[in-house]
Amino acid sequence: MTETSTADRSDELILVTGASGRVGTVLRPRLREAGLRLRLLDLKAPDDRLDDEDWVEADIRDRGAVAAAMTDVTAVLHLAGLSVENHWDEILSINIAGTQVVLQAAVDAGIRRVVLASSNHAVGFWTRADAGGIELAPGIAPRPDTFYGWSKAAGESLGRLYHDRFGIDVVALRIGSCAPTPPGPRGLSTWLSPDDTGRLAVAALTSHRPDGFRIVWGISANQRRWWSLAEGADIGYVPRDDAEEFADELLDGVTWDTDEPNLFRVGGHFTEMPLGEPVE
């Protein structure tokens, strides 16, 4: 991600929650390369932590610990939470209550911007047919596919409330398939490459556009995409990668004219998994 590495952002201190999770692990080196100073929060720091990394070991539901972690912070990247389906009470406690703790602490600390990790599963029951030959904009109404997806839609709504009440900028990133390579044929449309994950996060955290509240799709520049990149471009997100380079190996025997969820619905197979049952 060398195009962002020369920017002078030494005055930026970013609090990253969930920093040892899957997306946090992808982003830590890329945010550093972009010149951002990081404070990293998770239940436990990873074994491969760097000597100069600033880690806070805390639960995002711990109001005192989260408030203390906000000291001198200029923006927050909130990644912490359950990333797949789980028990209802766990979803409420971690994804909903935890997000409220982070937003409130940011407001109390006078922080200007919070970036929320949302998900395509907030709108998982929309389909390719609903797109009508055009790209789905992130402003479409929520149609969550699971309790997890509902929690992401609710988190977006909570971010909207905190913007309208307190004036902070909130950018919700509806992340697609964040993985080293596209995970199956659906990934040809939904893939978000590791480097583009970095570009998206940097744009959301540092854009100087008059913002307010925004929802942005988190995908790469995939030729087969059916979600819009326009809103990302508006905050300076310019993806460089395209899942098409993996098409030949992923499309053998695949028929797109089907109502199979992974090829037809935004949320893929999440639209059919049992509600409230943890995913191993």
Secondary structure by P-SEA (a helix, b strand, c coil): cccccccccccbbbbbcccccaaaaacaaaaaaabbbbbbbccccccccccccccccccccaaaaaaaaacccccccccccccccccaaaaaacaaaaaaaaaaaaaaacccbbbbbcccccccccccccccccccccccccccccaaaaaaaaaaaaaaaaaaacbbbbbbbbcccccccccccccccccccaaaaaaaaaaaacccccccccccccccccccccccaaaaaaaccccccccccccccccccccccccccccccccccccccccccccc
